[in-house]
Amino acid sequence: MRRPGGWWRRKNTPEKVETYTRWSFHFFGVSEIGGIGLATFSQVGPGFATLLSLMVVTHAAACMATASRALDWTLGRRPPPMRQLWGLGVLTAVVAVVAIALAEHGPAGEDVDAAALGVFVGVQGFGVGALALGVHDRRRRVMALVAGFAVGAGLVAFAVGLSWSGALATGGVLLLAGAFLAATAVFSVWLLKAVYALDDAKETRARLAVAEERLRFGRDLHDVMGRNLAVIALKSELAVQLSRRGRPEAVEQMIEAQRIAQESQREVRDVVRGYREVDLEVELAGARGVLSAAGIVAEVTGETAGLPAEVQSALGWVVREATTNVLRHGDAKRVAVAVRMSEGRVVLTVENDGVPDGAGPSADADAPTGSGGSGLAGLRERLSVVDGALEAGTVRKGVFRVTAEVPLPPHTPAAREVTS
């Protein structure tokens, strides 16, 4: 049985912001119904109030539907909703004209006039806010849209019988209300697009980190194999020439070529296992910088002085893999990395929040932190070389922890410091 609100926790940050923005626009429609339509029942009789409320409800529903389609278009998921926008514009004008006509030619009474004028101004204000979502080049065209509705409202109000002062006041109120709602709509869309852009940048940063690591790996292989293969080729060519001349030195050259080939195999294994250019202190500093750049609070504690190179290399790979997974998956707000010495062992923990509920072990090769996969399997293999162990799992709701333990050789300064 799913927990209440589980659908919300499964969303990432951009999806949550999008849901909040989308329902905010729906709430505008609800506000229009409650603040304008239902309010007429406290001003006029039920028959006239019902007529005005039905007009407002129809317009609010059209606003909500148009806002939803326009938001999809803004995010690049639908073509421009031109029919919906034109339909909403026509409906807004019709409802406004009918409302102002009812104010002048309907039942007599100041309450009737006030209720009808409220509908006249309100539907146009909310209509402008919804229409602003579907406008290109929003700053200038939205301003023109708001000003056009305000001027049109003033002219219509004057044409049906309002005084110049009343028509001017009506246009001014609509100008302020429409500008506020349109600005709110435009800012909300801008904020949503910014959140998605930041999320894309986060994914790009993670892919660049992976690409940089591949380039480093390629450079290492080129340095190892390029130099050694060139020497092997020269030694082999020299051995061939000496052999053709019957010189005994050819055997020595082939032995040297064999030695270089064996050395190349060892160096390639070192590159593949990541034993070259992997330093724990450098990886910790890099993790702090990358996480902070991604807007994640990074807490890095502990000392690495005195640790053997092979231990630092193995733990450095744990930090790198865990950091990459935090960036690529989940919705972490805080990551804590700690290095401590305990009873002749060095313990590294990487703990992050933002893990969705139900994220359990998986065989996915590209699994996030919070699931098992070839990434964790590769780390266990690296740690096994130095007799280390790796544990990974959820420690509490929404929090995942990776723990790596490596025994310290007795003769190392760090081990002597712990045991002393």
Disulfide bonds with the S-S distance in Angstrom:
none
